[in-house]
Amino acid sequence: MRILALDSSGLVASVAILDENAVIAEYTINYKKTHSQTLLPMVDEIVRMTQQPPEGIDAIAVAAGPGSFTGLRIGSATAKGLGLALDKPLVSVPTLEGLAYQYYGSDRLICPMMDARRKQVYTGIYTWEDGEFQILLPQTACPVDQVLADCIRLAADCRKSIVFLGDGVPVYENMIRATMEEGETRFSLAPPHMNRQRAGAVGLRGLELIQAGHQETAARHAPVYLRKPQAERELEKKRKLSGE
């Protein structure tokens, strides 16, 4: 099965084509351009370079959220458009699971963090046991101190060290280090080539989800935000203050 994978849920835009045996091509860019400028041209380029006609793919995997509201909308709209045009199914890959898959098969706890502002992160906690992906904390939006406390507790229970990755790590690095050291918990921070979204990992998780029977039509696909957009939250706050 050949998969086209897309991830524009965060600061990085990434596109990949892969099958059960290999990542055939991957194009990832972390630069000061909007995803609306980069994502479709990246798809065009990767198709051209691999000489792989779009009709030859079997499904489209897309990082479905949480993440940047604008990035998720662009990624979902691109996946839906391609799915409808090519009559191909989509598989929605939870963003944090896609990030965790960069540490496929690791014996550590894996804690991806995406900055959600206001001292909150989009996060989850994952690991592998006997070759099986385990979700210890499903992806959620929560305060940083809360997930760090969960990490310390689970690390003690599982007797494992923790690796942190994602764009939330540099934002809260001092807090992560201080909390882990205070809790005497072994930890590490992901190196640069493994600390951001990669479409190859999204595609791998998507392939496994498809094999488990999880796919949808392009028309039914919708991103997962977990939180309301900031503008909507601020409007609700103003209404409460004004007594509406």
C-alpha positions as CSV (number, residue, x, y, z in Angstrom):
1,M,0.0,0.0,0.0
2,R,1.4,3.4,-1.0
3,I,0.6,6.4,1.3
4,L,0.8,10.1,0.7
5,A,1.4,11.8,4.1
6,L,0.9,15.4,5.0
7,D,1.7,17.3,8.2
8,S,1.1,21.1,8.6
9,S,-0.1,21.0,12.2
10,G,2.8,23.0,13.6
11,L,5.6,25.3,12.5
12,V,6.9,22.6,10.1
13,A,5.4,21.6,6.8
14,S,6.2,18.0,5.7
15,V,5.1,15.7,2.9
16,A,6.1,12.1,2.3
17,I,5.4,9.1,0.1
18,L,5.9,5.7,1.6
19,D,4.8,2.1,1.6
20,E,5.2,-0.9,3.9
21,N,8.9,-1.2,3.1
22,A,10.3,2.3,2.8
23,V,9.9,6.0,3.0
24,I,10.3,6.7,-0.8
25,A,10.6,10.4,-0.4
26,E,10.1,13.1,2.3
27,Y,10.1,16.9,2.0
28,T,10.2,18.8,5.2
29,I,10.7,22.6,5.6
30,N,10.9,24.7,8.8
31,Y,11.2,28.2,7.5
32,K,9.4,31.5,7.7
33,K,6.7,30.8,5.0
34,T,3.1,30.0,5.5
35,H,1.8,26.5,4.9
36,S,-0.5,27.9,2.2
37,Q,2.6,28.9,0.3
38,T,4.5,25.6,0.8
39,L,2.3,22.6,1.2
40,L,0.8,22.1,-2.3
41,P,4.1,23.0,-4.1
42,M,5.8,20.4,-1.9
43,V,3.3,17.8,-2.9
44,D,3.9,18.7,-6.6
45,E,7.6,18.5,-6.2
46,I,7.7,15.2,-4.4
47,V,5.4,13.7,-7.0
48,R,7.6,15.0,-9.8
49,M,10.8,13.9,-8.2
50,T,9.5,10.3,-7.6
51,Q,7.8,10.2,-10.9
52,Q,4.9,8.8,-9.0
53,P,1.5,9.8,-10.5
54,P,-1.0,10.9,-7.8
55,E,-3.4,8.3,-9.0
56,G,-0.9,5.6,-7.9
57,I,-1.3,6.3,-4.2
58,D,-3.8,4.2,-2.2
59,A,-4.6,6.5,0.7
60,I,-3.7,9.9,2.2
61,A,-2.6,10.2,5.8
62,V,-2.9,13.7,7.4
63,A,-1.9,15.0,10.8
64,A,-5.4,15.8,12.0
65,G,-4.7,17.8,15.1
66,P,-4.3,19.2,17.6
67,G,-2.0,22.0,16.6
68,S,-2.1,25.4,14.8
69,F,-5.6,26.2,13.8
70,T,-4.5,27.7,10.5
71,G,-2.0,24.9,9.8
72,L,-4.6,22.2,10.6
73,R,-7.2,23.8,8.3
74,I,-4.6,24.0,5.4
75,G,-3.5,20.4,5.9
76,S,-7.1,19.1,6.1
77,A,-8.3,21.1,3.2
78,T,-5.3,19.9,1.1
79,A,-5.9,16.3,2.1
80,K,-9.7,16.6,1.4
81,G,-9.2,18.2,-1.9
82,L,-6.7,15.5,-3.1
83,G,-8.9,12.8,-1.7
84,L,-12.0,14.0,-3.5
85,A,-10.1,14.6,-6.7
86,L,-8.4,11.2,-6.7
87,D,-11.2,9.3,-5.1
88,K,-8.9,8.1,-2.3
89,P,-9.6,7.4,1.4
90,L,-8.1,9.5,4.2
91,V,-6.7,8.4,7.5
92,S,-6.7,11.0,10.3
93,V,-3.5,10.6,12.4
94,P,-3.5,12.3,15.8
95,T,-0.7,14.9,15.7
96,L,1.0,13.8,18.9
97,E,1.0,10.1,17.9
98,G,2.7,11.1,14.6
99,L,5.4,12.9,16.7
100,A,5.8,10.0,19.0
101,Y,6.3,7.6,16.0
102,Q,9.7,9.3,15.4
103,Y,10.8,7.1,18.3
104,Y,9.3,4.0,16.9
105,G,10.2,1.0,19.1
106,S,11.9,3.0,21.8
107,D,12.0,1.6,25.3
108,R,11.6,5.1,26.8
109,L,8.5,7.1,27.5
110,I,7.9,9.6,24.7
111,C,6.3,12.9,25.6
112,P,5.7,15.2,22.6
113,M,4.8,18.8,23.5
114,M,3.4,21.5,21.2
115,D,3.1,25.0,22.6
116,A,-0.5,25.9,23.1
117,R,0.3,29.3,24.7
118,R,-0.7,30.5,28.2
119,K,1.6,27.9,29.8
120,Q,-0.4,25.0,28.2
121,V,0.8,22.4,25.7
122,Y,-0.8,19.9,23.4
123,T,0.7,16.7,24.7
124,G,0.4,12.9,25.3
125,I,2.6,10.2,26.7
126,Y,3.5,7.1,24.7
127,T,5.7,4.0,24.7
128,W,6.3,0.6,23.1
129,E,5.8,-2.7,24.9
130,D,6.6,-6.0,23.2
131,G,6.5,-4.2,19.8
132,E,3.1,-2.6,20.4
133,F,2.4,1.1,20.5
134,Q,1.0,2.1,23.9
135,I,-1.0,5.3,24.7
136,L,-0.4,6.0,28.3
137,L,-1.9,9.5,28.2
138,P,-4.1,10.3,25.2
139,Q,-3.4,13.6,23.4
140,T,-4.8,16.5,25.4
141,A,-4.4,20.2,26.1
142,C,-3.2,20.8,29.6
143,P,-0.9,22.9,31.8
144,V,2.8,22.1,31.5
145,D,3.2,21.3,35.2
146,Q,0.4,18.8,35.0
147,V,1.9,16.7,32.2
148,L,5.4,16.9,33.8
149,A,3.8,15.5,37.0
150,D,2.2,12.7,34.9
151,C,5.6,12.0,33.3
152,I,7.3,11.6,36.7
153,R,4.6,9.3,38.0
154,L,4.6,7.1,34.9
155,A,8.3,7.0,34.7
156,A,8.4,5.7,38.2
157,D,5.7,3.2,37.5
158,C,7.2,1.9,34.3
159,R,10.9,2.3,35.4
160,K,11.7,4.1,32.2
161,S,13.4,7.3,31.2
162,I,11.6,10.0,29.2
163,V,12.3,11.8,26.0
164,F,10.7,15.1,25.2
165,L,10.2,16.5,21.7
166,G,8.1,19.1,19.9
167,D,8.1,22.9,19.5
168,G,6.9,23.3,23.1
169,V,10.2,21.9,24.5
170,P,12.4,25.0,23.8
171,V,9.6,27.2,25.2
172,Y,9.4,25.3,28.5
173,E,12.9,23.8,28.6
174,N,13.9,25.4,31.9
175,M,10.7,24.2,33.5
176,I,11.2,20.7,32.1
177,R,14.8,20.4,33.4
178,A,14.0,21.8,36.8
179,T,11.0,19.6,37.3
180,M,12.6,16.4,36.1
181,E,15.7,17.0,38.2
182,E,13.7,17.7,41.3
183,G,11.7,14.5,40.7
184,E,15.0,12.6,40.1
185,T,13.6,11.4,36.8
186,R,15.9,10.4,33.9
187,F,15.1,12.4,30.8
188,S,16.5,13.6,27.5
189,L,15.5,16.2,24.9
190,A,15.2,15.0,21.3
191,P,18.0,16.0,18.9
192,P,17.2,18.5,16.1
193,H,16.5,15.8,13.4
194,M,13.8,14.2,15.6
195,N,12.2,17.1,17.5
196,R,9.7,18.3,15.0
197,Q,6.9,16.9,12.8
198,R,7.9,14.5,10.0
199,A,5.4,13.3,7.4
200,G,7.2,10.0,7.2
201,A,6.3,9.2,10.8
202,V,2.7,10.4,10.2
203,G,2.5,8.0,7.2
204,L,3.8,5.1,9.2
205,R,1.2,5.6,11.9
206,G,-1.4,6.2,9.2
207,L,-0.5,2.9,7.5
208,E,-0.9,1.0,10.8
209,L,-4.3,2.7,11.5
210,I,-5.5,1.7,8.0
211,Q,-4.4,-1.9,8.6
212,A,-6.5,-1.7,11.8
213,G,-9.5,-0.6,9.8
214,H,-9.4,3.2,10.6
215,Q,-10.0,5.2,7.5
216,E,-12.6,7.6,6.2
217,T,-13.9,9.3,3.1
218,A,-12.4,12.6,2.2
219,A,-15.9,14.2,2.6
220,R,-16.1,13.1,6.2
221,H,-12.7,14.2,7.3
222,A,-12.4,17.0,9.8
223,P,-9.5,18.3,11.9
224,V,-9.4,17.8,15.7
225,Y,-8.7,21.1,17.5
226,L,-9.1,20.1,21.2
227,R,-9.6,23.8,22.1
228,K,-11.6,26.6,20.6
229,P,-9.7,29.2,18.5
230,Q,-8.3,32.1,20.5
231,A,-10.6,34.7,18.9
232,E,-13.6,32.6,19.9
233,R,-12.4,32.2,23.5
234,E,-11.8,35.9,23.8
235,L,-15.2,36.7,22.5
236,E,-16.8,34.3,25.0
237,K,-14.7,36.0,27.8
238,K,-16.0,39.4,26.8
239,R,-19.6,38.2,26.7
240,K,-19.2,36.8,30.2
241,L,-17.7,40.0,31.5
242,S,-20.5,42.1,29.9
243,G,-23.2,39.8,31.3
244,E,-24.5,38.7,28.0
